[in-house]
Amino acid sequence: MSLGEAARSVGLHSRVRSLTDAFCAVRAQTERLIAPLSAEDCALQSMPDASPVKWHLGHTSWFFETFVLERWIAGYTPFHPDFRMLFNSYYVAVGPRHPRPERGMLSRPALDEVLAYRRHVDQCMTQVLAEARSADRQLADMAELGINHEQQHQELIVTDLKHLLSRNPLLPAYVTGRIRSEPEPETASLKWRGVPGGMQRIGYEGNQFCFDNELPRHRVLTRDCSIASHPVTNGEFLAFVEDGGYDRPELWLAEGWDMRVAREWCAPSYWMRNSSAWWQFTLNGARPLQVGEPVCHVSYFEADAYARWAGARLPTEAEWEVFAADAPLAGTFLESELYHPQRASPDAGEREAAQVYGDVWEWTQSAYAPYPGYRPAAGAVGEYNGKFMVNQYVLRGGSCATPRSHIRPTYRNFFPASARWQFSGIRLARDSAG
């Protein structure tokens, strides 16, 4: 073995040890998320776009079993032959799939059996990683993808569970005592931060993990603009509501207006009118609307309509990435266990950028499309991102349900324009004069 090969082998072994620690930590984090839940909580599905917690638990294990264990364990026997179909999400190349809108019909397998499936996969994965050879770079890459995939599903567990609990007339809390309703301090004043235009480079650059949709790094031409120092707050959005923003078709895109009428939107999702005051359902239960917190659970259509009303617009994802590149990775993330965006500090407006990461995902006006030169991976795993690059918009920055280690300036989240059940919010932009 040459010195170069030896160095690469040592580097891989170090990476595998790190991945083993990360795998165990991520799997444990998922278990902590479900600790407050009953088997009934884990089995229900509140709408076709959301999945039962039990299905998330099975699917994240299915991912490791399908893409790692079946390939790297000779003669591997699946935990249960039917799980390959039950917990396949959208991988056509893998085989048949149970229909997504009917995941809540899966009373069997029971939660205990799904948890046993997780323990089986955990044991096999730690064995595979412990026995990894110096040539197993593909194994390390696939294990790392699976870890990041499970972090995405941790956020989905939180958002899907919130929608489920909101449909219960008792409005039960997932956790209690994490956030309190109390007099709010002075709200941060909105400031505008200049973002220079010109030829910019965006997309991931480095040697750590990223998803394929963040590649390749490339140049894009932007114009001078300004971006708001903090996300739109509940109080700022409430002014839009009280000014009849939901009743003014001139503010809305045509498809958004039709959807607002059909679905009778009159406020962000989880807002409730109680006597003369607005309340908000949270994973800590129902509480009075806190005007200083970032508004969340708004669709792209609502974000766009608000921006028009405010005399502004949504940023492009390139503008957002340039704006956010030097912002600190500070905000409210999953690890806080608050599961709710927090208000900015009163001095947030004096800083260049506040709450860029965490708290709420921020809609951009950019369609989710491949970067120039993008090529999906070969095989079934190539279905991970590429085939969804149509009829969706990009969101940036992460939320209070995003693991902190999962986010970075180049991360591209994406949802249809009508999606409201995610922790999606708004940061305004406006064109520079001249």
C-alpha positions as CSV (number, residue, x, y, z in Angstrom):
1,M,0.0,0.0,0.0
2,S,1.4,3.4,-1.0
3,L,1.6,6.3,1.4
4,G,-1.3,8.0,-0.4
5,E,-3.4,4.9,-0.2
6,A,-2.6,4.5,3.5
7,A,-3.6,8.1,4.1
8,R,-6.9,7.6,2.3
9,S,-7.5,4.4,4.3
10,V,-6.9,6.2,7.6
11,G,-9.2,9.0,6.4
12,L,-12.0,6.6,5.6
13,H,-11.7,4.8,8.9
14,S,-11.9,8.1,10.7
15,R,-14.9,9.0,8.6
16,V,-16.6,5.7,9.3
17,R,-16.1,6.1,13.1
18,S,-17.6,9.6,12.8
19,L,-20.5,8.2,10.8
20,T,-21.1,5.5,13.4
21,D,-21.4,8.1,16.1
22,A,-23.6,10.2,13.9
23,F,-25.8,7.3,13.0
24,C,-26.3,6.3,16.7
25,A,-27.0,10.0,17.6
26,V,-29.6,10.5,14.9
27,R,-31.4,7.3,15.6
28,A,-31.5,8.1,19.3
29,Q,-32.9,11.6,18.5
30,T,-35.8,10.0,16.6
31,E,-36.5,7.8,19.6
32,R,-36.6,10.9,21.8
33,L,-39.1,12.5,19.5
34,I,-41.6,9.7,19.9
35,A,-41.2,9.3,23.6
36,P,-44.2,11.4,24.6
37,L,-46.5,9.6,22.1
38,S,-48.9,6.8,22.4
39,A,-49.3,4.0,19.9
40,E,-52.5,5.7,18.7
41,D,-50.7,9.0,18.2
42,C,-48.2,7.1,16.0
43,A,-50.7,5.4,13.8
44,L,-53.0,8.2,12.5
45,Q,-52.7,10.1,9.3
46,S,-54.5,13.5,9.2
47,M,-54.2,14.3,5.5
48,P,-52.6,12.8,2.3
49,D,-49.5,15.0,2.5
50,A,-48.7,13.9,6.1
51,S,-47.6,10.5,7.2
52,P,-48.2,8.6,10.5
53,V,-45.3,8.7,12.9
54,K,-45.1,4.9,12.7
55,W,-44.6,5.1,9.0
56,H,-41.7,7.5,9.4
57,L,-40.1,5.1,11.8
58,G,-40.4,2.3,9.4
59,H,-39.4,4.2,6.3
60,T,-36.2,5.6,7.7
61,S,-35.2,2.1,8.7
62,W,-36.3,0.8,5.3
63,F,-33.9,3.3,3.7
64,F,-30.9,1.9,5.5
65,E,-32.0,-1.7,4.9
66,T,-32.7,-1.2,1.2
67,F,-29.7,1.0,0.2
68,V,-27.0,-0.2,2.7
69,L,-27.7,-3.6,4.3
70,E,-29.0,-5.4,1.2
71,R,-25.9,-4.3,-0.7
72,W,-23.1,-4.7,1.9
73,I,-24.2,-7.7,3.9
74,A,-23.8,-10.9,1.8
75,G,-27.0,-13.0,1.8
76,Y,-28.8,-10.4,3.9
77,T,-32.4,-11.5,4.9
78,P,-34.9,-8.6,5.2
79,F,-36.5,-8.2,8.6
80,H,-39.9,-8.7,7.0
81,P,-40.5,-9.3,3.2
82,D,-43.6,-7.1,3.1
83,F,-41.8,-4.1,4.6
84,R,-40.1,-3.5,1.3
85,M,-43.4,-2.5,-0.1
86,L,-45.1,-0.9,2.9
87,F,-42.3,1.5,3.7
88,N,-41.1,2.4,0.2
89,S,-42.0,6.1,-0.3
90,Y,-41.5,6.9,-4.0
91,Y,-38.6,4.8,-5.3
92,V,-40.1,3.3,-8.4
93,A,-36.9,1.4,-9.2
94,V,-37.1,-0.4,-5.9
95,G,-40.6,-1.8,-6.6
96,P,-44.2,-1.5,-5.5
97,R,-45.3,1.0,-2.9
98,H,-48.3,1.3,-0.6
99,P,-50.3,4.4,-1.6
100,R,-49.2,7.5,0.3
101,P,-52.8,8.7,1.2
102,E,-53.5,5.3,2.8
103,R,-50.6,5.1,5.1
104,G,-52.9,5.7,8.0
105,M,-54.7,2.5,7.2
106,L,-51.7,0.4,8.3
107,S,-52.9,-0.8,11.7
108,R,-50.5,-3.6,11.1
109,P,-47.6,-3.9,11.7
110,A,-48.0,-2.7,15.2
111,L,-45.8,0.0,16.6
112,D,-43.9,-2.6,18.7
113,E,-43.0,-4.5,15.6
114,V,-41.8,-1.4,13.8
115,L,-39.7,-0.5,16.8
116,A,-38.2,-4.0,16.7
117,Y,-37.5,-3.4,13.0
118,R,-35.6,-0.3,13.9
119,R,-33.5,-2.2,16.5
120,H,-32.7,-4.8,14.0
121,V,-31.5,-2.2,11.4
122,D,-29.5,-0.4,14.1
123,Q,-27.7,-3.6,15.0
124,C,-26.9,-4.5,11.4
125,M,-25.8,-0.9,10.5
126,T,-23.4,-0.7,13.4
127,Q,-22.0,-4.1,12.4
128,V,-21.6,-3.0,8.7
129,L,-19.9,0.3,9.7
130,A,-17.6,-1.5,12.1
131,E,-16.5,-3.9,9.4
132,A,-16.1,-1.3,6.7
133,R,-13.0,-1.7,4.6
134,S,-10.8,1.0,3.1
135,A,-12.4,0.5,-0.3
136,D,-16.0,1.1,1.0
137,R,-16.3,4.8,0.2
138,Q,-19.6,4.1,-1.4
139,L,-20.8,2.5,1.8
140,A,-19.8,5.6,3.8
141,D,-21.5,7.9,1.2
142,M,-24.7,5.9,1.4
143,A,-24.7,5.7,5.2
144,E,-24.2,9.5,5.3
145,L,-27.1,10.0,3.0
146,G,-29.3,7.8,5.1
147,I,-28.4,9.8,8.3
148,N,-29.3,13.1,6.6
149,H,-32.5,11.5,5.2
150,E,-33.5,10.5,8.7
151,Q,-32.9,14.1,9.9
152,Q,-35.4,15.2,7.2
153,H,-37.9,12.8,8.6
154,Q,-37.4,14.0,12.1
155,E,-38.7,17.4,10.9
156,L,-41.6,15.7,9.1
157,I,-42.5,13.8,12.3
158,V,-42.8,17.1,14.1
159,T,-44.8,18.9,11.3
160,D,-47.0,15.9,10.6
161,L,-47.7,15.4,14.2
162,K,-48.7,19.1,14.7
163,H,-51.2,18.8,11.9
164,L,-52.6,15.6,13.4
165,L,-53.0,17.1,16.9
166,S,-54.6,20.2,15.5
167,R,-57.4,18.1,14.0
168,N,-58.3,16.8,17.5
169,P,-61.1,19.0,19.0
170,L,-59.3,18.8,22.4
171,L,-56.2,20.5,20.8
172,P,-53.9,18.3,22.8
173,A,-50.3,19.3,23.4
174,Y,-47.3,17.2,22.3
175,V,-45.2,18.7,25.1
176,T,-46.0,21.2,27.8
177,G,-44.2,23.9,29.6
178,R,-41.6,24.6,26.9
179,I,-42.9,28.0,25.9
180,R,-44.9,30.5,27.9
181,S,-47.4,33.2,27.1
182,E,-46.1,36.3,28.8
183,P,-45.9,40.1,28.1
184,E,-43.7,40.6,25.0
185,P,-40.7,42.9,25.0
186,E,-40.4,45.6,22.3
187,T,-40.4,44.1,18.8
188,A,-37.3,44.5,16.7
189,S,-37.6,47.3,14.2
190,L,-37.4,46.3,10.5
191,K,-34.3,47.3,8.7
192,W,-33.2,46.7,5.1
193,R,-29.8,45.3,4.3
194,G,-28.2,45.9,0.9
195,V,-27.2,42.9,-1.1
196,P,-24.9,43.8,-4.0
197,G,-25.7,42.5,-7.4
198,G,-23.4,41.2,-10.1
199,M,-22.0,37.8,-11.0
200,Q,-22.4,35.6,-7.9
201,R,-21.4,32.0,-7.1
202,I,-24.0,29.8,-5.4
203,G,-24.3,26.2,-4.6
204,Y,-22.3,23.9,-2.3
205,E,-18.5,24.1,-2.2
206,G,-16.5,22.0,0.2
207,N,-15.8,18.4,1.2
208,Q,-18.6,17.8,3.8
209,F,-22.0,16.3,3.0
210,C,-24.6,18.0,0.8
211,F,-27.6,16.9,-1.2
212,D,-27.2,16.5,-4.9
213,N,-29.6,19.4,-5.6
214,E,-27.1,21.8,-4.1
215,L,-24.7,21.0,-6.9
216,P,-22.9,22.0,-9.0
217,R,-21.6,25.4,-7.7
218,H,-22.2,27.9,-10.5
219,R,-22.4,31.5,-11.4
220,V,-25.6,33.5,-11.5
221,L,-26.3,37.2,-12.3
222,T,-28.2,39.1,-9.7
223,R,-29.3,42.8,-9.3
224,D,-28.7,45.1,-6.4
225,C,-31.4,44.6,-3.8
226,S,-32.2,44.9,-0.1
227,I,-33.4,42.1,2.2
228,A,-35.2,42.5,5.5
229,S,-33.1,42.2,8.7
230,H,-35.6,39.7,10.2
231,P,-38.5,37.5,9.1
232,V,-42.1,38.9,9.0
233,T,-43.6,38.7,12.5
234,N,-47.1,37.7,13.5
235,G,-47.9,41.3,14.4
236,E,-46.8,42.5,10.9
237,F,-48.8,39.8,9.2
238,L,-51.8,40.5,11.5
239,A,-51.9,44.1,10.0
240,F,-52.2,42.4,6.5
241,V,-55.1,40.3,7.8
242,E,-56.9,43.3,9.4
243,D,-56.4,45.4,6.3
244,G,-58.4,42.8,4.4
245,G,-55.5,41.2,2.7
246,Y,-57.3,37.9,2.4
247,D,-60.2,39.6,0.6
248,R,-58.3,41.6,-2.0
249,P,-57.8,39.6,-5.2
250,E,-55.5,42.2,-6.7
251,L,-52.8,41.1,-4.2
252,W,-53.0,37.4,-5.1
253,L,-51.7,35.2,-7.9
254,A,-54.7,33.7,-9.7
255,E,-54.2,30.2,-8.6
256,G,-53.6,31.4,-5.0
257,W,-56.8,33.4,-5.0
258,D,-58.8,30.4,-6.3
259,M,-57.3,28.3,-3.6
260,R,-57.9,30.9,-0.9
261,V,-61.6,31.0,-1.8
262,A,-61.9,27.2,-2.2
263,R,-60.2,26.5,1.1
264,E,-61.6,29.5,2.9
265,W,-58.2,30.8,4.1
266,C,-58.5,33.9,6.2
267,A,-55.3,33.7,8.3
268,P,-52.2,31.5,8.5
269,S,-52.7,27.8,9.4
270,Y,-53.2,27.2,13.1
271,W,-54.5,30.7,13.8
272,M,-57.8,30.7,15.6
273,R,-60.2,33.6,16.4
274,N,-61.2,33.4,20.0
275,S,-63.8,36.0,21.0
276,S,-62.0,39.2,20.1
277,A,-58.5,37.9,20.1
278,W,-56.3,35.7,17.9
279,W,-54.9,32.4,19.3
280,Q,-52.5,30.0,17.8
281,F,-52.2,26.2,18.0
282,T,-48.7,25.1,18.8
283,L,-47.2,21.8,19.9
284,N,-47.3,23.2,23.4
285,G,-51.1,23.6,23.0
286,A,-53.3,26.6,22.1
287,R,-52.0,30.0,23.3
288,P,-52.6,33.7,22.5
289,L,-50.9,34.9,19.4
290,Q,-47.5,36.3,20.2
291,V,-47.1,39.3,17.9
292,G,-43.3,39.3,18.0
293,E,-42.8,35.8,16.8
294,P,-42.1,35.0,13.2
295,V,-45.3,34.2,11.3
296,C,-45.3,30.6,10.1
297,H,-47.5,28.0,8.4
298,V,-48.2,30.3,5.4
299,S,-48.2,29.1,1.8
300,Y,-46.2,30.6,-1.0
301,F,-49.4,32.2,-2.2
302,E,-49.9,34.0,1.2
303,A,-46.2,34.9,1.4
304,D,-46.4,36.5,-2.1
305,A,-49.6,38.3,-1.4
306,Y,-48.2,39.7,1.8
307,A,-45.1,40.9,0.0
308,R,-47.2,42.8,-2.6
309,W,-49.3,44.3,0.2
310,A,-46.1,45.4,1.9
311,G,-44.7,47.0,-1.3
312,A,-41.9,44.4,-1.5
313,R,-41.3,41.0,-2.9
314,L,-39.9,37.6,-2.0
315,P,-36.1,37.2,-2.6
316,T,-34.7,34.8,-5.2
317,E,-32.8,31.9,-3.8
318,A,-29.6,33.3,-5.2
319,E,-30.2,36.7,-3.4
320,W,-31.0,34.8,-0.2
321,E,-27.9,32.7,-0.4
322,V,-25.6,35.7,-0.9
323,F,-27.4,37.6,1.9
324,A,-27.1,34.6,4.3
325,A,-23.6,33.4,3.5
326,D,-22.0,35.2,6.5
327,A,-24.9,35.0,8.9
328,P,-24.2,33.0,12.1
329,L,-25.8,29.6,12.4
330,A,-27.9,30.8,15.3
331,G,-31.6,30.3,15.8
332,T,-34.2,27.9,17.2
333,F,-33.7,24.4,16.0
334,L,-35.0,20.9,16.8
335,E,-32.6,20.4,19.6
336,S,-34.1,23.3,21.6
337,E,-37.2,21.0,22.0
338,L,-39.4,24.2,21.8
339,Y,-41.0,23.1,18.4
340,H,-42.1,26.7,17.8
341,P,-40.3,29.7,16.3
342,Q,-39.2,32.3,18.8
343,R,-39.3,36.1,18.6
344,A,-36.2,38.0,17.6
345,S,-34.4,40.0,20.3
346,P,-35.3,43.8,20.3
347,D,-31.8,44.6,18.9
348,A,-32.2,42.3,15.9
349,G,-32.9,45.2,13.6
350,E,-29.5,46.7,14.4
351,R,-27.7,43.5,13.1
352,E,-27.0,42.7,9.5
353,A,-29.3,39.7,9.6
354,A,-31.3,38.0,12.4
355,Q,-33.0,34.6,12.5
356,V,-31.6,33.7,9.1
357,Y,-31.3,30.0,10.2
358,G,-33.8,28.1,12.3
359,D,-37.2,29.3,13.5
360,V,-39.0,29.4,10.1
361,W,-38.2,28.3,6.5
362,E,-38.3,31.3,4.3
363,W,-40.1,31.2,0.9
364,T,-38.2,32.4,-2.1
365,Q,-39.6,33.3,-5.5
366,S,-37.4,30.7,-7.2
367,A,-38.9,27.6,-8.8
368,Y,-37.3,24.4,-7.7
369,A,-35.3,23.5,-10.7
370,P,-31.9,21.8,-11.4
371,Y,-28.8,23.9,-11.3
372,P,-26.9,24.2,-14.6
373,G,-25.0,20.9,-15.1
374,Y,-27.0,19.0,-12.5
375,R,-26.9,15.2,-12.9
376,P,-28.9,12.9,-10.6
377,A,-27.1,9.8,-9.3
378,A,-27.4,6.5,-11.1
379,G,-29.9,3.9,-9.9
380,A,-32.8,4.1,-7.5
381,V,-31.1,6.6,-5.2
382,G,-31.1,9.1,-8.1
383,E,-34.9,9.5,-7.5
384,Y,-34.1,11.2,-4.2
385,N,-34.4,14.8,-5.5
386,G,-34.2,15.2,-9.2
387,K,-37.7,13.9,-10.2
388,F,-39.4,16.5,-8.0
389,M,-37.9,19.5,-9.8
390,V,-41.3,20.7,-11.1
391,N,-44.2,22.8,-9.7
392,Q,-42.5,23.6,-6.4
393,Y,-40.7,26.6,-4.9
394,V,-37.5,26.8,-2.9
395,L,-37.4,27.6,0.8
396,R,-34.2,28.4,2.7
397,G,-32.8,28.6,6.2
398,G,-34.3,25.8,8.2
399,S,-36.9,25.9,11.0
400,C,-37.5,25.2,14.7
401,A,-38.0,21.6,13.6
402,T,-34.8,21.3,11.6
403,P,-31.8,19.6,13.3
404,R,-29.0,22.2,13.6
405,S,-26.4,20.0,12.1
406,H,-28.6,19.5,9.1
407,I,-28.7,23.1,7.8
408,R,-26.2,25.2,5.8
409,P,-26.4,28.3,3.5
410,T,-26.8,26.2,0.3
411,Y,-29.6,23.9,1.6
412,R,-32.6,23.8,-0.8
413,N,-35.9,22.8,0.7
414,F,-38.9,22.7,-1.6
415,F,-42.7,22.4,-1.4
416,P,-45.7,23.1,-3.6
417,A,-47.0,26.7,-3.5
418,S,-50.1,25.6,-1.5
419,A,-48.2,23.9,1.3
420,R,-48.9,25.3,4.8
421,W,-48.2,22.5,7.3
422,Q,-44.5,23.1,7.4
423,F,-42.9,25.9,9.5
424,S,-42.8,28.2,6.5
425,G,-42.4,31.9,6.9
426,I,-41.5,35.1,5.0
427,R,-38.5,37.4,4.6
428,L,-39.0,40.3,2.4
429,A,-36.8,41.7,-0.4
430,R,-37.1,44.8,-2.5
431,D,-35.3,46.1,-5.6
432,S,-32.7,48.9,-5.1
433,A,-33.5,52.3,-6.6
434,G,-31.9,53.2,-10.0
